[in-house]
Amino acid sequence: MKKTLIVELSLLTVAVIWALNFTVVKLSLEEIDPMSFNAIRFMMAIVFMFAVLLRSGQKLKVHKGDWPRLILLGVLGNLLYQCLFIVGISYTFAANAAVMLGTIPVWIAVLGRIFFGQELSWFSIAGVFAAFSGIYLIMEGSATGITLESESITGDLIILFAALVFGVYTLFSKQMLGRYTPVQFSMLMMITGGGALILAGIPWLIKLDYASVSYLAWGGTAFSGFLSIGLAYIIWNYGVSRVGPVRTSTFQNLVPVLGLVFGIVLLGEALYFLQYIGSALIIAGIVLARKKPVTRTAIKN
């Protein structure tokens, strides 16, 4: 009981870290360009993950024929997703980004049905409908309405596409997670996708004026690299192994809620009335999409 409580408190900490990361990234991007920021934080994350791998005593051995799929997954889940995330959040509010990225479970439900024939319960269908209704209200409820002339709506669409990409990545990672431990798989994703992200950021790293970056921005970069990517991934995977994926994933429902609050309170971001309703609908949709139908067993006399 005590160990379970510790695990759940750790998972709650992860939810707070991930929610706060939207605000931290938004602040850091005021002084560091998106590509340099991504490259630097992934350097930190790779160092952190490698230290954990060494500490665990696990070997990083790749099974024959796995490299092509690992590289593809790494590029999809880190290079493409992180580029979309970092560019998208630079064009929209941290609060909007938190809610939009919270739709990942909804995308997983939809894509799981399309690619793997997974059954969609009525809860899931209602969740998908509520989530996409909320997305429409957030965009329509902005100061300009639905128009690509608005930077925030452009950012919202980019973040929404990032959520779709991560949903695809999550679904196609399941097979690899059956062949590698969470720490091994995370490290391989850091090497492939993270390495590609660092290489892509070299031109920007060369041009970056390091002396002009404040300690606050460097602190935000370290927070995002060591905590939001490095530590959080380890705790999350540990939670899956100790209390199961369903119980662990319920903590992700807190991320869009807390992210919305942090964006409004810490950055002073203002949302319009329809956007609050849209945010509430998306959060409700996330909860419904993740809800498992109750199966009743017959009572034997």
Backbone torsions as a table, in degrees:
resi	resn	phi	psi	omega
1	MET	NA	-44.7	-179.5
2	LYS	-65.4	-41.1	179.6
3	LYS	-65.0	-39.5	178.4
4	THR	-63.4	-40.7	178.9
5	LEU	-62.7	-41.6	179.1
6	ILE	-62.9	-43.0	178.7
7	VAL	-61.1	-44.9	-176.8
8	GLU	-69.6	-35.2	174.9
9	LEU	-65.5	-36.6	176.9
10	SER	-65.3	-40.9	178.8
11	LEU	-67.6	-34.6	175.2
12	LEU	-63.6	-39.0	176.7
13	THR	-61.9	-40.1	177.9
14	VAL	-61.8	-43.7	179.3
15	ALA	-59.3	-40.9	178.5
16	VAL	-66.5	-43.7	179.3
17	ILE	-59.8	-48.3	-178.2
18	TRP	-65.8	-38.1	179.5
19	ALA	-68.6	-41.9	179.7
20	LEU	-69.0	-25.2	-177.5
21	ASN	-59.9	-32.4	179.2
22	PHE	-61.2	-45.5	179.3
23	THR	-68.8	-41.8	-179.9
24	VAL	-61.1	-46.0	179.6
25	VAL	-62.9	-43.3	-179.6
26	LYS	-58.7	-43.3	179.5
27	LEU	-67.7	-43.2	-177.9
28	SER	-65.8	-33.6	-178.4
29	LEU	-70.8	-10.1	174.2
30	GLU	-70.7	-20.0	-177.8
31	GLU	-120.9	-20.3	-178.3
32	ILE	-122.0	133.3	179.0
33	ASP	-66.5	153.4	-175.2
34	PRO	-55.3	-42.9	-176.4
35	MET	-69.4	-41.3	176.9
36	SER	-65.2	-42.4	-179.9
37	PHE	-59.3	-47.0	179.4
38	ASN	-62.1	-44.9	-178.0
39	ALA	-62.6	-44.0	-177.1
40	ILE	-68.3	-44.2	-177.7
41	ARG	-68.7	-29.5	177.8
42	PHE	-76.8	-28.6	171.2
43	MET	-59.8	-45.4	179.0
44	MET	-62.5	-44.2	-177.9
45	ALA	-64.9	-39.8	179.5
46	ILE	-64.6	-43.2	177.8
47	VAL	-61.3	-44.6	-179.4
48	PHE	-62.8	-47.5	-177.8
49	MET	-65.6	-37.1	179.3
50	PHE	-65.6	-38.8	177.2
51	ALA	-62.8	-39.8	178.8
52	VAL	-66.6	-41.2	179.1
53	LEU	-61.0	-44.6	178.3
54	LEU	-63.9	-41.9	-179.6
55	ARG	-62.7	-35.9	-177.9
56	SER	-76.6	-18.1	-179.7
57	GLY	77.7	10.3	-179.2
58	GLN	-82.0	145.8	178.0
59	LYS	-89.7	143.2	179.2
60	LEU	-100.1	74.7	-178.4
61	LYS	-106.2	126.9	-179.2
62	VAL	-95.8	129.6	178.7
63	HIS	-67.2	150.5	-178.0
64	LYS	-58.4	130.7	177.4
65	GLY	84.9	0.1	-176.6
66	ASP	-87.0	-19.6	-173.9
67	TRP	-56.1	-47.1	-179.4
68	PRO	-55.9	-45.3	-179.7
69	ARG	-69.3	-38.6	178.5
70	LEU	-63.6	-41.5	178.6
71	ILE	-64.8	-43.9	179.5
72	LEU	-61.4	-45.0	179.2
73	LEU	-65.3	-40.8	179.2
74	GLY	-62.5	-43.4	178.7
75	VAL	-65.8	-40.5	-179.0
76	LEU	-69.0	-50.1	-173.1
77	GLY	-80.7	-22.1	179.9
78	ASN	-114.5	-59.7	-176.3
79	LEU	-60.9	-59.0	-176.8
80	LEU	-68.0	-49.6	-177.8
81	TYR	-60.9	-47.8	-176.7
82	GLN	-67.3	-35.8	176.6
83	CYS	-64.0	-45.0	178.0
84	LEU	-62.3	-44.2	-179.1
85	PHE	-61.0	-48.3	-173.3
86	ILE	-71.7	-35.6	176.9
87	VAL	-72.4	-42.6	-179.2
88	GLY	-61.1	-44.3	-177.0
89	ILE	-70.2	-21.7	177.3
90	SER	-74.5	-14.4	-178.8
91	TYR	-109.4	-4.0	-178.7
92	THR	-136.2	179.9	178.6
93	PHE	-76.3	148.5	176.3
94	ALA	-61.1	-36.8	179.2
95	ALA	-62.6	-46.1	177.8
96	ASN	-61.0	-44.8	-178.2
97	ALA	-61.0	-41.4	-179.6
98	ALA	-61.5	-43.0	-178.9
99	VAL	-71.2	-43.9	-179.4
100	MET	-62.4	-43.0	-178.9
101	LEU	-71.2	-21.3	176.8
102	GLY	-68.0	-9.6	179.6
103	THR	-79.6	1.7	-179.7
104	ILE	-51.9	-46.4	178.4
105	PRO	-60.5	-32.2	178.3
106	VAL	-67.5	-44.5	177.6
107	TRP	-62.1	-38.5	179.5
108	ILE	-62.7	-40.4	178.8
109	ALA	-63.6	-44.7	-178.4
110	VAL	-68.7	-48.5	-177.9
111	LEU	-68.0	-33.0	176.4
112	GLY	-62.5	-36.1	176.6
113	ARG	-68.3	-42.3	-176.4
114	ILE	-70.1	-48.8	-172.3
115	PHE	-89.1	-32.3	-172.8
116	PHE	-120.4	2.6	178.1
117	GLY	66.4	24.0	179.8
118	GLN	-68.2	140.3	-177.4
119	GLU	-70.4	136.4	175.0
120	LEU	-102.0	117.3	177.5
121	SER	-75.0	169.2	176.8
122	TRP	-63.5	-30.5	175.7
123	PHE	-62.0	-45.4	-178.8
124	SER	-63.8	-43.2	179.6
125	ILE	-62.3	-43.7	178.0
126	ALA	-64.3	-37.9	179.0
127	GLY	-65.1	-42.1	178.3
128	VAL	-62.6	-44.8	179.8
129	PHE	-62.8	-45.2	-179.4
130	ALA	-64.3	-41.9	-177.9
131	ALA	-63.6	-46.5	-178.1
132	PHE	-73.9	-26.6	172.1
133	SER	-66.5	-40.1	178.0
134	GLY	-65.0	-39.9	177.6
135	ILE	-59.9	-43.7	179.1
136	TYR	-61.2	-43.6	-178.2
137	LEU	-66.5	-36.9	178.1
138	ILE	-63.2	-43.1	-178.9
139	MET	-72.9	-45.1	-179.1
140	GLU	-70.0	-29.6	-177.3
141	GLY	-82.4	1.7	178.4
142	SER	-72.0	174.7	-177.8
143	ALA	-61.6	-30.5	-175.9
144	THR	-105.4	-7.6	-173.5
145	GLY	76.5	-168.1	-178.0
146	ILE	-78.8	100.4	176.1
147	THR	-154.6	137.1	-179.6
148	LEU	-72.2	-5.2	176.1
149	GLU	-71.8	-17.7	178.5
150	SER	-87.4	126.6	-179.9
151	GLU	-63.2	-37.4	-177.1
152	SER	-65.6	-37.0	179.7
153	ILE	-70.8	-38.6	175.4
154	THR	-59.0	-44.9	177.8
155	GLY	-63.4	-39.9	178.1
156	ASP	-59.8	-43.9	-179.2
157	LEU	-65.7	-39.0	178.5
158	ILE	-65.1	-44.3	178.6
159	ILE	-63.9	-39.0	179.2
160	LEU	-63.2	-40.7	177.1
161	PHE	-66.8	-35.7	176.4
162	ALA	-61.0	-41.0	178.1
163	ALA	-62.7	-40.5	177.3
164	LEU	-61.9	-45.3	180.0
165	VAL	-60.7	-43.6	-178.5
166	PHE	-69.3	-30.5	175.2
167	GLY	-63.5	-43.9	176.5
168	VAL	-61.8	-45.0	179.9
169	TYR	-59.5	-44.2	-178.5
170	THR	-62.5	-45.1	-178.4
171	LEU	-63.3	-42.8	-176.3
172	PHE	-84.5	-2.0	176.1
173	SER	-86.3	-16.7	-173.5
174	LYS	-57.6	-41.4	-178.5
175	GLN	-64.9	-40.3	179.8
176	MET	-68.2	-33.2	179.3
177	LEU	-69.6	-14.8	173.4
178	GLY	-83.2	-12.4	-177.4
179	ARG	-108.5	-17.7	-178.1
180	TYR	-133.5	152.1	175.5
181	THR	-70.8	160.8	179.1
182	PRO	-55.8	-40.2	179.9
183	VAL	-67.0	-43.6	179.1
184	GLN	-62.7	-46.5	-178.0
185	PHE	-64.9	-42.7	178.8
186	SER	-60.6	-40.9	179.5
187	MET	-65.8	-41.2	178.9
188	LEU	-64.7	-36.9	176.8
189	MET	-68.2	-33.7	177.1
190	MET	-67.7	-40.8	-178.2
191	ILE	-67.5	-45.6	-176.2
192	THR	-77.9	-68.8	-177.9
193	GLY	-68.1	-44.0	179.6
194	GLY	-64.1	-40.8	178.0
195	GLY	-62.6	-41.8	178.3
196	ALA	-64.3	-36.9	179.5
197	LEU	-65.7	-40.0	178.6
198	ILE	-66.6	-44.0	178.6
199	LEU	-61.9	-40.9	179.6
200	ALA	-65.3	-27.8	-177.1
201	GLY	-88.6	-4.3	-177.0
202	ILE	-55.4	-46.1	178.9
203	PRO	-56.9	-37.2	179.1
204	TRP	-76.4	-35.5	178.2
205	LEU	-62.9	-35.4	179.6
206	ILE	-66.9	-37.7	-176.4
207	LYS	-84.3	-16.8	-174.6
208	LEU	-63.1	132.8	176.6
209	ASP	-87.5	89.1	-173.8
210	TYR	-61.3	-34.7	-177.1
211	ALA	-66.6	-24.9	-177.3
212	SER	-85.9	-8.7	-179.0
213	VAL	-81.3	127.9	-177.8
214	SER	-75.2	164.2	176.3
215	TYR	-62.2	-31.7	180.0
216	LEU	-64.1	-43.9	179.7
217	ALA	-67.6	-39.2	176.6
218	TRP	-64.7	-38.2	177.4
219	GLY	-63.6	-38.6	176.9
220	GLY	-65.0	-37.9	177.9
221	THR	-64.8	-42.9	179.0
222	ALA	-65.7	-40.8	177.6
223	PHE	-58.4	-47.1	-177.5
224	SER	-68.3	-37.6	-177.8
225	GLY	-76.8	-54.7	-175.3
226	PHE	-75.8	-40.5	-174.1
227	LEU	-94.4	-55.6	-173.6
228	SER	-68.9	-32.7	178.3
229	ILE	-100.0	-54.6	-174.5
230	GLY	-68.0	-69.7	-175.2
231	LEU	-65.0	-44.0	-175.3
232	ALA	-61.9	-40.2	179.8
233	TYR	-63.3	-38.9	-179.3
234	ILE	-66.5	-46.3	179.8
235	ILE	-62.7	-41.4	-178.2
236	TRP	-62.0	-46.9	179.0
237	ASN	-65.3	-35.7	177.0
238	TYR	-64.8	-39.5	178.0
239	GLY	-62.0	-41.2	178.5
240	VAL	-59.6	-40.9	-177.4
241	SER	-74.3	-26.3	-175.5
242	ARG	-96.1	-43.5	-176.1
243	VAL	-116.0	1.0	175.9
244	GLY	93.5	155.2	-176.2
245	PRO	-66.9	-35.7	-177.6
246	VAL	-66.3	-48.7	-178.9
247	ARG	-66.8	-36.6	178.8
248	THR	-65.9	-44.3	-174.3
249	SER	-66.0	-20.7	179.3
250	THR	-62.7	-26.2	180.0
251	PHE	-70.9	-21.6	178.9
252	GLN	-68.1	-22.2	178.1
253	ASN	-63.0	-23.8	-179.6
254	LEU	-76.6	-22.6	-173.1
255	VAL	-61.0	-52.5	179.7
256	PRO	-63.9	-33.7	179.0
257	VAL	-65.2	-52.1	-179.6
258	LEU	-66.3	-38.4	178.7
259	GLY	-61.4	-39.7	176.9
260	LEU	-62.2	-46.5	-179.4
261	VAL	-63.8	-46.2	-179.3
262	PHE	-61.8	-40.3	-179.9
263	GLY	-63.0	-39.3	-179.1
264	ILE	-75.6	-45.0	-175.1
265	VAL	-76.0	-48.2	-173.5
266	LEU	-83.6	-33.1	-178.9
267	LEU	-103.5	-7.5	180.0
268	GLY	67.8	27.8	-179.3
269	GLU	-71.9	138.5	-178.3
270	ALA	-108.9	125.7	175.1
271	LEU	-106.2	150.0	177.3
272	TYR	-86.7	166.2	-172.9
273	PHE	-54.0	-49.3	-179.5
274	LEU	-62.3	-30.6	-180.0
275	GLN	-70.9	-33.2	174.2
276	TYR	-66.0	-42.3	177.6
277	ILE	-63.5	-43.6	178.5
278	GLY	-61.2	-41.1	178.2
279	SER	-62.8	-42.0	178.9
280	ALA	-63.8	-39.1	178.6
281	LEU	-65.5	-41.2	179.0
282	ILE	-63.8	-45.1	179.9
283	ILE	-62.5	-41.6	176.0
284	ALA	-63.0	-39.3	178.9
285	GLY	-64.1	-39.1	178.7
286	ILE	-62.2	-44.5	-179.6
287	VAL	-63.7	-44.6	-179.2
288	LEU	-66.4	-40.7	-178.4
289	ALA	-64.9	-26.1	-178.5
290	ARG	-93.7	-10.8	-175.3
291	LYS	-72.3	131.2	178.4
292	LYS	-91.2	132.7	177.8
293	PRO	-64.0	142.0	180.0
294	VAL	-77.6	124.2	178.3
295	THR	-99.3	128.3	-178.1
296	ARG	-101.3	132.5	177.8
297	THR	-99.5	144.9	-178.7
298	ALA	-66.6	141.8	-179.9
299	ILE	-87.9	121.7	-179.9
300	LYS	-92.8	134.8	178.3
301	ASN	-83.6	NA	NA
